[in-house]
Amino acid sequence: LTRVPKALGIIRRYWLPEAMITSFKLETDESILLEKAQKSIDMYGVDIIVANLLSTRQQTVYLVKGQAADQLVERIDKSPEVAAIEITLVNELSYLHNTFINM
């Protein structure tokens, strides 16, 4: 097997430097989840990481935004009014994207 480069950095640097890029981070250990999400932001220059734990992925997600110095973490929990957390997540990401493109 040959290791291939992550596409996120290439997409950010060469293909779409002004786009809002969202990535996903799934972990099994809560103690490293946000740290690894922040490393992905720092390493690849993405705007938002949707981070969650395998054990609670259908109930809770975290949106990690910004560089380490001004990191913002927003926790999204599945509400009783929606069938799946994805509905709330997509609504929040749509709002953030609309805000981004109207800047």
N, C-alpha and C positions, 0 to 999 in steps of 0.2 A: 504494500500500500504506500502511496505517495501522499504526503501532506499537501493540501492545496490552500492557497491564501483565502482568508475570509473575504467575502465579496463586499461587506459593509464599508470597509475603508476605501475600496476602489470606487464604489458607488458614490460615496461622499466626496472624495477628492476629485474624481475625473468625470463622472457621468452627470451627477446631479448635486453640485456643490451648494445650491441655494434651496434645495427641497427640504421639507420636514421629513426626517427619517425616523421611523419607529422600529425598534427591535424587541425581541422577546428573550427572557431569561427564566428558565425553569430549573429549580434546584430542589434538593431533598433535605438540605440543612439550613434551617432558618438563620443560624448565626453568620452565614456567609452570603446570604441572598443579596442584601443591599450593597455590600462591598463589591461583589462580582458585577452587579448591575452598574455601579459607578465606574468600575474598571472598563466596562464595555463602552460607556459614554466617553471616557477619557481616551481609550485606545482607537475607537472607530469614528468618533465625532458625531454619533447619532444624537438626535434631539430628545428622544424619550425611550425609556426601557419599560416594557410591561413585564414586571417581575412577579413570579409566584412560586409557591411551594407545591410540589407534587401532591402532597397529602391534602391541601386545602385549595387546589387550583379552581375548583368549581364554586367556591364560596368567597374567596378573597384574592385580590390582585393589588399590586403596588405600581403606581406610575412614578418612575424616577426621572427627574428632569434636572438639567443644569450641571455645571462642573462641581467638583468636590467642595470648593469654597462657598458656593451658593446653592447647594443641592436642595431640591424640593422633593419630598416624598409624599404622595397622596395615596391613601389607602381607600380602596373601593371594596365594599362588601355587598354581597348579593342581597337585595332587598326582598321582602316578601311579595311585593307587587309585581316582580318580574320573574319570568320562568327560568331565565338563565343569566348568569353574571355577564355573559358576552353582550347582552343588550345594553346594560349600563356602561360597559367598557367601550363599546362602539360609539355610543352617544357622547361619552366624554372625549374620546379621541377625535370624533367629528368636530366637536366644539373647539378643541385645541387646534385642529387643522384650519378651521375657518378663521380663528383668531390669527394664526400664523400667516395665512395668505392675505389677510386684510391689513397687515402691518405696513 
